[in-house]
C-alpha cells in the first residue's frame, strides 16, 4: 500500500512539474474562487438561524429584508465564482491535454523502428489521444474537490459544531463504515481501468487494420469475421465500464447511507431538544440545512479517489512511452561528408535473433551507380535501412566517406539521401504537400521536379492540379502515380546520394522508360544505390552486387558477371529465359 501511494504521489508530482506548473497562477486564481464559492454554503446555513428564530418564530418582519438580501448575495457570489473558476479550469485542462498530446507525438517520432513493430498504429493513437483525454478532466475535478468541496465541508461542519458538537458527532456516527470500502474500490478501479485502456488500444488497432485493409476485407468476404472480432472487443470494453461504474458508485452510495444514519440520529436527538424548548427551531433548521448541504460535497469527494485512479492508469501509460529512449541517437559529427563513398565492412544484423545479414561487405564508389540484386529476403532493403540508420548493425561497420554513420548527426546523415521505395508512402494531403514534405521550394524548382518525374502528365488533368488531395495513404492515386510523386520528392530534395528501391516497379512500360530516363539524368554526379528485380533496368550500372542469404556472392559489371556464369547469370536466365 505504501509503495502504491508513493507511486501515485510521484505521478501527481511529475504531472505538476511537467504540465501543471506553468499554469500555477490560473490554478491558484481558480482555487481562490473555488474557496469563495465553497464558503458560501456555510454562510447560507448560518443565515437560516435568524430567518427562523427572528422572522418565522419571532415575527420580526423587518429582519426578512436583510436576511433575504444576504442570502441573495450568497447566490450571486456562487454564480459569478462558478463561471470564473469553470472557465479557468477548462482552460488549464485543455492546455495540459493539448501539450501532452504534442509531447507524446514529438517523442514517439524519435523512437526506433522496433518500437513501431511492437506497438501498432491504433494502439499508439489510443495512447496519444485516448489516454491524454482520460487525464484531461481529472484536474478540474481534483482541484475543485480540494478547493470548493473541502472548504464547503469545513464551513458547513464549522456551523454544525458551533450550533451543537454533540449533534455533529451523532451525524458522523456512521463515517468509519466508509474506510475499508474506499480502499478496496480504489484498488479495483485502478486494476480495471488499466485493463480497459489496454482493450481500448486493441479497439483502435482493429479499426486501423480493417480500414487500412478494407479492399482485402471486401475481396475475401471477411466483413462478418472482422465485425465479430470488433464486436468482442467493444463488448469487453462495455462490460468493463459497466463494472467500473457500478463499483465506482459504491462510495457515493455508502455516503448516502452514512448520511441517512446521521440524519436519523440528529432528528431523534435534536428533535427532542427542540420540542422540550432547550434548543430553538432556528438552531435545528440551521444545523439540518448544514448537514443537507454537506451531502453533495461528500458524494463528490467520495468519488474523487476513483476519479484519480482512472486518471493515474492513463498517466502510467503515457509516462511509460515518454520514458522510453531511442537506441539510435545522433552522433557528434555535424559536418556533411566531403565524399559520398559508401562502404560496408563485415556487417551482421539480427532481427529478433533471426540473422538477416551475415558478414556483408561491399563498396559503392562516389558518383557511381551500384545495383543490389538477389532473391527476396536476401537483405537488400536492409542495406538502405543501415545507411539511413533506421537500424544499426549488430556488428561490423557502415561507413560514409570513411566515417561510421553512427558518428554523424542524424539530421546531417539523412540529408545526404533521397529515397524512392517500391511502397511510396503518401499522406492525406495535396500532391504539392506530398512532394514538398515541409520544404520551402521555389515554384520553378517544384515545376522542374514535377515535369521530370512525369507527375505533370496526370496532375494537369486533375481538378485542382497539384492542390488536389492525394487521399488517405495516397488512395486517390494509382500505384504508378504514387511512385511518380515519390520520384518528384527525390528530384526536388536534390540529395547527393540516391537510394532507389524498385523505383519504377509500378509503372507501365512507357512511363517506366520516361521515368528511368529522368532517374538516369538525376543520377549523374551522384552516388546511386539501386535495388531492382527487373534486371533490365540495371544493365548499365557501374557495379552489380549479388546478395544471397545476407552475404555478397558476386560483384562486377553486367558483362563481367554474365561471363562468370554464376548467380547473376542464373537470375538473368530465370527472368529472360535465356
Residue pairs with C-beta under 8 A, 6 or more apart in sequence:
1 183
8 308
8 312
11 312
11 315
11 316
11 319
14 319
15 135
15 315
19 96
19 99
19 100
20 27
20 92
20 96
20 139
23 91
23 92
23 95
23 96
26 88
26 91
26 92
27 88
27 92
27 143
29 88
30 84
30 85
30 88
30 89
30 92
30 143
30 147
31 143
31 146
31 147
33 81
33 84
33 85
33 88
34 81
34 85
34 143
34 144
34 147
34 148
34 151
35 147
35 148
35 151
36 77
36 81
37 77
37 78
37 81
37 82
37 85
37 148
37 152
38 147
38 148
38 149
38 150
38 151
38 152
38 154
38 155
38 297
39 151
39 152
39 155
40 74
40 75
40 77
40 78
41 152
41 155
41 156
41 290
41 293
41 294
41 297
42 152
42 154
42 155
42 156
42 158
42 159
42 290
43 70
43 74
43 155
44 71
44 74
44 289
44 293
45 156
45 159
45 286
45 287
45 289
45 290
45 293
46 159
46 286
46 290
47 67
47 70
47 71
47 74
48 282
48 285
48 286
48 289
49 163
49 280
49 282
49 283
49 285
49 286
50 63
50 67
50 282
51 63
51 64
51 67
51 71
51 282
52 280
52 281
52 282
52 285
52 286
53 280
53 281
53 282
53 283
54 60
54 63
54 67
54 282
55 61
55 63
55 64
55 67
56 281
57 280
57 281
57 282
85 144
85 147
85 148
89 139
89 140
89 143
89 144
90 140
92 139
92 140
93 136
93 137
93 139
93 140
94 136
96 135
96 136
96 139
97 132
97 133
97 135
97 136
100 132
100 135
100 318
101 128
101 129
101 132
103 322
104 127
104 128
104 132
104 318
104 321
104 322
105 128
107 321
107 322
107 324
108 115
108 124
108 128
108 321
110 326
111 324
111 326
112 326
112 327
112 328
112 391
113 385
113 390
113 391
115 324
115 326
116 124
120 205
120 208
120 209
121 205
121 208
122 201
122 202
122 203
122 204
122 205
122 206
122 207
122 208
122 209
123 201
123 202
123 204
123 205
125 204
125 208
126 197
126 200
126 201
126 203
126 204
126 205
127 201
127 317
127 318
127 321
130 197
130 200
130 201
130 204
130 314
131 197
131 314
131 315
131 317
131 318
132 314
132 318
134 197
134 310
134 311
134 313
134 314
135 311
135 314
135 315
135 318
138 307
138 308
138 310
138 311
141 304
141 307
142 304
142 307
142 308
142 311
144 300
145 300
145 301
145 304
148 297
149 297
149 300
149 301
150 297
150 301
152 293
152 294
152 297
153 294
153 297
153 298
153 301
156 290
156 291
156 293
156 294
156 297
157 168
157 290
157 294
159 286
159 287
159 290
160 167
160 168
160 171
160 287
160 290
160 291
161 168
163 283
163 286
163 287
163 290
164 270
164 279
164 283
164 287
166 269
167 266
167 269
167 270
167 287
170 262
170 265
170 266
170 269
171 259
171 262
171 263
171 265
171 266
171 291
172 262
173 261
173 262
173 265
174 257
174 258
174 261
174 262
175 258
177 254
177 257
177 258
178 251
178 254
178 255
178 258
178 302
181 250
181 251
181 254
182 251
182 302
182 305
185 247
185 248
185 250
185 251
185 305
185 306
186 305
186 306
186 309
188 247
189 244
189 247
189 248
189 306
189 309
189 310
190 309
190 312
190 313
192 240
192 243
192 244
192 247
193 244
193 309
193 310
193 313
193 314
194 313
194 316
194 317
195 240
196 237
196 240
196 241
196 244
196 313
197 313
197 314
197 317
199 233
199 236
199 237
199 240
200 237
202 233
203 230
203 233
203 234
203 237
206 226
206 229
206 230
206 233
207 230
210 217
210 226
210 230
212 473
216 222
217 223
217 226
244 310
248 303
248 306
249 303
251 302
251 303
251 305
251 306
252 299
252 302
252 303
254 302
255 295
255 298
255 299
255 302
256 295
256 299
259 291
259 294
259 295
259 298
262 291
263 291
266 287
266 288
266 291
270 279
270 283
270 284
270 287
270 288
271 284
273 279
273 284
274 280
274 281
274 283
274 284
327 392
328 389
328 390
328 391
328 392
328 410
329 410
330 408
330 409
330 410
330 411
331 404
331 406
331 407
331 408
331 409
331 410
332 407
332 409
333 403
333 407
333 408
333 409
333 412
334 409
334 412
335 412
336 412
336 415
336 416
337 400
337 401
337 403
337 408
337 416
338 401
339 366
339 401
339 402
340 366
340 367
340 400
340 401
340 416
340 496
340 497
340 526
340 527
341 363
341 364
341 365
341 366
341 399
341 400
341 401
341 402
341 527
342 363
342 364
342 370
342 387
342 398
342 399
342 400
342 497
342 527
342 529
343 362
343 363
343 364
343 397
343 398
343 399
343 402
344 360
344 361
344 362
344 363
344 383
344 386
344 396
344 397
344 398
344 399
345 361
345 396
345 397
345 398
345 399
346 359
346 360
346 361
346 395
346 396
346 397
347 357
347 359
347 360
347 361
347 386
347 393
347 395
347 396
347 397
347 398
348 355
348 357
348 358
348 359
348 360
348 393
348 394
348 395
348 396
348 550
349 355
349 356
349 357
349 379
349 382
349 386
349 391
349 393
349 394
349 550
350 356
350 394
355 550
356 379
356 382
356 550
357 379
357 382
357 393
357 550
357 551
358 549
358 550
358 551
359 396
359 550
359 551
360 379
360 383
360 396
360 547
360 550
360 551
360 552
361 396
361 552
362 370
362 545
362 552
362 555
364 370
364 527
364 529
364 543
365 527
365 542
365 543
366 527
367 525
367 526
367 527
368 527
368 528
368 542
368 543
369 523
369 528
369 529
369 530
369 538
369 540
369 541
369 542
369 543
370 527
370 528
370 529
370 530
370 541
370 542
370 543
370 544
370 545
371 529
371 530
371 531
371 532
371 538
371 541
371 543
371 544
371 545
372 380
372 383
372 529
372 530
372 531
372 545
372 547
373 380
373 531
373 532
373 533
373 535
373 538
373 544
373 545
373 546
373 547
373 568
373 571
374 380
374 546
374 547
374 548
374 567
374 571
375 548
378 547
378 548
378 549
378 550
379 547
379 549
379 550
380 501
380 531
380 547
381 421
381 501
381 531
382 391
383 529
384 419
384 421
384 499
384 501
384 529
384 531
385 391
386 392
386 393
386 398
386 405
387 398
387 400
387 405
387 417
387 497
387 499
387 529
388 413
388 414
388 417
388 419
388 499
389 405
389 406
389 410
389 413
389 414
392 406
397 404
398 404
398 405
399 405
400 408
400 413
400 416
405 413
415 495
416 495
416 496
416 497
417 495
417 497
417 498
417 499
418 489
418 490
418 491
418 493
418 494
418 495
418 497
418 498
418 499
419 490
419 498
419 499
419 500
419 501
420 483
420 486
420 487
420 489
420 490
420 498
420 499
420 500
420 501
420 503
421 486
421 501
421 502
421 503
422 483
422 501
422 502
422 503
422 505
422 506
424 474
424 482
424 483
424 485
424 486
425 473
425 474
425 486
426 434
426 470
426 473
426 474
426 477
426 482
426 485
426 486
427 433
427 434
427 470
427 473
427 474
428 469
428 470
428 471
428 472
428 473
429 469
429 470
430 464
430 466
430 467
430 468
430 469
430 470
431 455
431 459
431 462
431 465
431 466
431 467
431 468
431 470
431 485
432 446
432 466
432 467
434 470
434 474
434 485
434 489
435 446
435 449
435 450
435 455
435 466
435 485
435 488
435 489
435 492
436 446
436 492
437 489
439 492
439 493
441 492
445 492
446 466
446 492
447 456
448 491
449 455
449 488
449 489
449 491
449 492
450 456
450 459
450 466
450 488
452 488
452 491
452 518
452 521
452 522
453 484
453 485
453 487
453 488
453 491
453 515
453 518
454 484
454 511
454 514
454 515
454 518
455 481
455 484
455 485
455 488
457 484
457 511
458 481
458 484
459 465
459 466
459 468
462 468
468 476
469 476
470 476
470 477
470 482
470 485
471 477
474 482
474 485
477 485
478 506
479 506
480 506
480 507
480 508
480 511
482 506
483 503
483 504
483 505
483 506
483 507
483 515
484 507
484 511
484 515
486 503
487 503
487 515
487 518
487 519
490 498
490 522
491 518
491 522
495 526
496 526
496 527
497 526
497 527
497 528
497 529
498 519
498 522
498 523
498 526
498 527
498 528
498 529
499 529
500 519
500 528
500 529
500 530
500 531
500 532
501 531
502 531
502 532
502 533
503 515
503 519
503 530
504 511
504 512
504 515
504 516
504 519
504 534
504 537
505 533
505 534
507 515
512 537
516 537
520 540
530 537
530 538
530 541
532 538
534 575
535 571
535 572
535 575
535 576
538 544
538 558
539 558
540 558
541 557
541 558
542 557
543 555
543 556
543 557
544 554
544 555
544 556
544 557
544 558
544 561
544 568
545 552
545 554
545 555
546 552
546 553
546 554
546 555
546 561
546 566
546 567
546 568
546 571
547 553
548 567
553 566
553 567
554 561
554 564
554 566
554 567
554 568
555 561
556 564
558 568
561 568
561 569
562 568
562 569
562 572
572 578
